[in-house]
Amino acid sequence: MRRARPGQSIRTGVLVLLCAACGPGEEPAPAPGPPKSDALPAPARAHVQRALEAQRQGEIEAALQEAVAALELVPDNPSLYRLLSKLFTDAGLDEGAIAFFEEVATRYPSRPEPWLYRGFHEYHRHLWDEALRSFARAAELDPADPEPHLRRGLILQYMGRFEEALDAFRAAYAREGSAATAARVVEILRVMGRYEEAEQQAREILAREPDQSRLQLEAARLALHRGDDEAAEAHLRRALELEPTLAEARRDLAGILLRSGRAEAGRLEQLLAERLTDYVETKAFLMERLGANPEDPSVALYLAELELGGGRPDQALRWFERAARLGASPERVAAGRAETLALMGQLEGAERELLRSAGGARAELARATLLLRQGAREAALAALEQALGAPETLDRDALYRAADRLRDLGQASRWVELMARASGVARPGAPGRAALSGSVPPGAMEREPGPDR
């Protein structure tokens, strides 16, 4: 990675980094929200607005240039560092971000933000030792900020350095007092076998803040250690009310249900947990592949279909657009866009895309989704049967989405059967679950930079 020369402005330097990190026509994933602009002077605010508009248009170089121009005008505004980090993140350009924030740290040595966001991107790239050093420096420069302590704790926990992780999480908790961070403290105490301390901490925080999903999960795991399945189940169900996508809670609940003879419900929770875990691990893997080769259309296509099955149609649509621009199969992109637009309620657009899809299993799946949104349930089921009976084999993500349509049609038993079938199908271009297991540290998919400070 080339570095900006000492005499260059940051604005010029970012172009050097971009040329090394990505090709022309790069489009980021979904746009970040604007930083709080009430503290920004008008010229900086105008640069931010142009940056966000450029990002929406897929012009990542222009977006970064505008954001850097705003930073040069107001280098003491934390929101601008966060915006830049998100622009790099959404484009999958972690290596470029690391080099960029290194240059910014040299230019503004008293600012903690360059170190904090350099640490974020080192964290994304699994550069653990480097990230630990960056977060430690950020904490030195801004002792009141909990974020670097929290991130250090996540890395140290993943590395098995539990005493140090506990100190880091406690330092973060002392600075912000959130129930989410308290849950991290409880988790480490439990992992270390310090159950009485963990129980006391959990009781105290739950009495004040019962609506924190990970704290409910930790309370459930402490109840399981006591052998109290009934209390554990109550905590797990509350955790899932608060956060339905919490895979660990579904996995633990599945164990309780299976032990108590509720086999059907337990198997469903197992399948849901597998699907949620698969989404997180596969997205982490694909984002790494994206960083290594931003011009690979297959990565953009896999991300689009993964996000579509993960219930994030806005992001799926952006990835489909990027895949098309990079040269992915037009028919497959059209089928994916048709399904996405149908889910978003844009039915006319979905119909237009279906005409471009040239038929096949994915097109029939999109047609089933569109018909279902139009209220034609019998026709939707017929199209779904066509998709599942087509000569070509649907991959895992498409089978998961077909299963969702069966659920929407009230076919509960077939939904579970197809979920089970999907979980056993390999995804092209990605390693199996066994290869991914343990490769993603706690919180690794929390790719958003921390809150504005």
Solvent accessible surface area in square Angstrom, and as a share of the most:
residue,aa,sasa,rsa
1,M,94,0.42
2,R,138,0.50
3,R,122,0.44
4,A,9,0.07
5,R,161,0.59
6,P,130,0.82
7,G,80,0.76
8,Q,20,0.09
9,S,47,0.30
10,I,1,0.00
11,R,104,0.38
12,T,65,0.38
13,G,2,0.02
14,V,0,0.00
15,L,59,0.29
16,V,34,0.20
17,L,2,0.01
18,L,1,0.00
19,C,85,0.51
20,A,44,0.34
21,A,18,0.14
22,C,13,0.08
23,G,18,0.17
24,P,120,0.75
25,G,49,0.47
26,E,3,0.01
27,E,6,0.03
28,P,1,0.01
29,A,8,0.06
30,P,28,0.18
31,A,33,0.26
32,P,10,0.06
33,G,44,0.42
34,P,92,0.58
35,P,9,0.06
36,K,133,0.56
37,S,41,0.27
38,D,133,0.69
39,A,75,0.58
40,L,5,0.02
41,P,64,0.40
42,A,62,0.48
43,P,79,0.50
44,A,0,0.00
45,R,82,0.30
46,A,33,0.26
47,H,33,0.15
48,V,3,0.02
49,Q,111,0.49
50,R,118,0.43
51,A,0,0.00
52,L,11,0.05
53,E,73,0.33
54,A,10,0.08
55,Q,0,0.00
56,R,119,0.43
57,Q,116,0.52
58,G,6,0.06
59,E,96,0.43
60,I,3,0.02
61,E,58,0.26
62,A,35,0.27
63,A,0,0.00
64,L,0,0.00
65,Q,59,0.26
66,E,39,0.17
67,A,0,0.00
68,V,0,0.00
69,A,2,0.02
70,A,0,0.00
71,L,0,0.00
72,E,51,0.23
73,L,94,0.47
74,V,20,0.12
75,P,38,0.24
76,D,86,0.45
77,N,12,0.06
78,P,36,0.22
79,S,9,0.06
80,L,1,0.00
81,Y,0,0.00
82,R,50,0.18
83,L,4,0.02
84,L,0,0.00
85,S,0,0.00
86,K,19,0.08
87,L,0,0.00
88,F,1,0.00
89,T,7,0.04
90,D,18,0.09
91,A,0,0.00
92,G,2,0.02
93,L,5,0.03
94,D,10,0.05
95,E,82,0.37
96,G,1,0.01
97,A,0,0.00
98,I,21,0.11
99,A,2,0.01
100,F,1,0.00
101,F,0,0.00
102,E,53,0.24
103,E,26,0.12
104,V,0,0.00
105,A,8,0.06
106,T,105,0.61
107,R,90,0.33
108,Y,46,0.18
109,P,86,0.54
110,S,86,0.55
111,R,57,0.21
112,P,13,0.08
113,E,2,0.01
114,P,0,0.00
115,W,59,0.21
116,L,3,0.01
117,Y,4,0.02
118,R,47,0.17
119,G,0,0.00
120,F,1,0.00
121,H,0,0.00
122,E,3,0.01
123,Y,2,0.01
124,H,10,0.04
125,R,56,0.21
126,H,59,0.26
127,L,68,0.34
128,W,43,0.15
129,D,76,0.39
130,E,62,0.28
131,A,0,0.00
132,L,18,0.09
133,R,152,0.55
134,S,2,0.01
135,F,0,0.00
136,A,37,0.29
137,R,88,0.32
138,A,2,0.02
139,A,14,0.11
140,E,113,0.50
141,L,47,0.23
142,D,36,0.19
143,P,84,0.53
144,A,74,0.58
145,D,8,0.04
146,P,31,0.19
147,E,17,0.08
148,P,1,0.00
149,H,26,0.12
150,L,35,0.18
151,R,9,0.03
152,R,57,0.21
153,G,0,0.00
154,L,1,0.01
155,I,0,0.00
156,L,0,0.00
157,Q,18,0.08
158,Y,76,0.29
159,M,72,0.32
160,G,40,0.38
161,R,91,0.33
162,F,68,0.28
163,E,100,0.45
164,E,72,0.32
165,A,0,0.00
166,L,3,0.01
167,D,93,0.48
168,A,3,0.03
169,F,0,0.00
170,R,94,0.34
171,A,22,0.17
172,A,0,0.00
173,Y,46,0.18
174,A,86,0.67
175,R,97,0.35
176,E,73,0.33
177,G,36,0.34
178,S,38,0.25
179,A,3,0.02
180,A,46,0.36
181,T,3,0.02
182,A,0,0.00
183,A,1,0.01
184,R,20,0.07
185,V,1,0.00
186,V,0,0.00
187,E,19,0.09
188,I,0,0.00
189,L,1,0.01
190,R,45,0.17
191,V,68,0.39
192,M,52,0.23
193,G,40,0.39
194,R,75,0.27
195,Y,71,0.27
196,E,154,0.69
197,E,71,0.32
198,A,0,0.00
199,E,28,0.12
200,Q,99,0.44
201,Q,33,0.15
202,A,4,0.03
203,R,149,0.54
204,E,81,0.36
205,I,3,0.02
206,L,28,0.14
207,A,88,0.68
208,R,150,0.55
209,E,71,0.32
210,P,67,0.42
211,D,89,0.46
212,Q,37,0.16
213,S,10,0.06
214,R,47,0.17
215,L,0,0.00
216,Q,12,0.05
217,L,0,0.00
218,E,2,0.01
219,A,8,0.06
220,A,0,0.00
221,R,48,0.18
222,L,1,0.01
223,A,0,0.00
224,L,51,0.25
225,H,103,0.46
226,R,129,0.47
227,G,60,0.58
228,D,56,0.29
229,D,50,0.26
230,E,146,0.65
231,A,28,0.22
232,A,0,0.00
233,E,26,0.12
234,A,63,0.49
235,H,50,0.22
236,L,0,0.00
237,R,103,0.37
238,R,80,0.29
239,A,0,0.00
240,L,16,0.08
241,E,120,0.54
242,L,58,0.29
243,E,61,0.27
244,P,77,0.49
245,T,89,0.52
246,L,8,0.04
247,A,14,0.11
248,E,47,0.21
249,A,0,0.00
250,R,38,0.14
251,R,108,0.40
252,D,29,0.15
253,L,1,0.00
254,A,1,0.01
255,G,24,0.23
256,I,3,0.02
257,L,3,0.02
258,L,69,0.34
259,R,149,0.54
260,S,66,0.43
261,G,63,0.61
262,R,97,0.36
263,A,63,0.49
264,E,138,0.62
265,A,46,0.36
266,G,0,0.00
267,R,93,0.34
268,L,40,0.20
269,E,22,0.10
270,Q,61,0.27
271,L,2,0.01
272,L,37,0.18
273,A,2,0.01
274,E,50,0.22
275,R,35,0.13
276,L,39,0.19
277,T,27,0.16
278,D,7,0.04
279,Y,41,0.16
280,V,56,0.32
281,E,18,0.08
282,T,1,0.00
283,K,21,0.09
284,A,13,0.10
285,F,52,0.22
286,L,0,0.00
287,M,15,0.07
288,E,62,0.28
289,R,64,0.23
290,L,1,0.00
291,G,21,0.20
292,A,82,0.64
293,N,70,0.36
294,P,13,0.08
295,E,71,0.32
296,D,28,0.15
297,P,41,0.26
298,S,36,0.23
299,V,1,0.00
300,A,0,0.00
301,L,12,0.06
302,Y,29,0.11
303,L,0,0.00
304,A,0,0.00
305,E,3,0.02
306,L,5,0.03
307,E,0,0.00
308,L,5,0.03
309,G,16,0.16
310,G,38,0.37
311,G,59,0.56
312,R,95,0.35
313,P,34,0.22
314,D,87,0.45
315,Q,31,0.14
316,A,0,0.00
317,L,28,0.14
318,R,52,0.19
319,W,3,0.01
320,F,0,0.00
321,E,63,0.28
322,R,3,0.01
323,A,0,0.00
324,A,50,0.39
325,R,125,0.46
326,L,39,0.19
327,G,59,0.57
328,A,12,0.09
329,S,51,0.33
330,P,97,0.61
331,E,80,0.36
332,R,56,0.20
333,V,6,0.04
334,A,5,0.04
335,A,3,0.03
336,G,4,0.04
337,R,52,0.19
338,A,0,0.00
339,E,2,0.01
340,T,0,0.00
341,L,11,0.05
342,A,0,0.00
343,L,38,0.19
344,M,60,0.27
345,G,43,0.41
346,Q,89,0.40
347,L,52,0.26
348,E,129,0.58
349,G,10,0.09
350,A,0,0.00
351,E,76,0.34
352,R,134,0.49
353,E,14,0.06
354,L,16,0.08
355,L,157,0.78
356,R,144,0.53
357,S,3,0.02
358,A,83,0.64
359,G,41,0.40
360,G,36,0.34
361,A,0,0.00
362,R,46,0.17
363,A,1,0.00
364,E,31,0.14
365,L,0,0.00
366,A,0,0.00
367,R,88,0.32
368,A,1,0.01
369,T,2,0.01
370,L,8,0.04
371,L,38,0.19
372,L,29,0.14
373,R,120,0.44
374,Q,84,0.37
375,G,55,0.53
376,A,38,0.29
377,R,117,0.43
378,E,154,0.69
379,A,45,0.35
380,A,1,0.00
381,L,49,0.25
382,A,58,0.45
383,A,6,0.05
384,L,0,0.00
385,E,74,0.33
386,Q,117,0.52
387,A,1,0.01
388,L,35,0.17
389,G,63,0.61
390,A,22,0.17
391,P,137,0.86
392,E,77,0.34
393,T,111,0.65
394,L,5,0.03
395,D,14,0.07
396,R,14,0.05
397,D,8,0.04
398,A,0,0.00
399,L,1,0.00
400,Y,7,0.03
401,R,5,0.02
402,A,0,0.00
403,A,0,0.00
404,D,13,0.07
405,R,16,0.06
406,L,3,0.01
407,R,107,0.39
408,D,55,0.28
409,L,21,0.10
410,G,62,0.59
411,Q,54,0.24
412,A,64,0.50
413,S,75,0.48
414,R,77,0.28
415,W,33,0.12
416,V,29,0.17
417,E,115,0.52
418,L,11,0.06
419,M,1,0.00
420,A,37,0.28
421,R,119,0.43
422,A,0,0.00
423,S,20,0.13
424,G,68,0.66
425,V,40,0.23
426,A,81,0.63
427,R,10,0.04
428,P,68,0.43
429,G,45,0.43
430,A,21,0.16
431,P,44,0.28
432,G,41,0.40
433,R,72,0.26
434,A,96,0.75
435,A,73,0.56
436,L,14,0.07
437,S,76,0.49
438,G,56,0.54
439,S,40,0.26
440,V,31,0.18
441,P,3,0.02
442,P,40,0.25
443,G,17,0.16
444,A,11,0.09
445,M,44,0.20
446,E,77,0.35
447,R,29,0.10
448,E,91,0.41
449,P,6,0.04
450,G,6,0.06
451,P,92,0.58
452,D,41,0.21
453,R,97,0.35
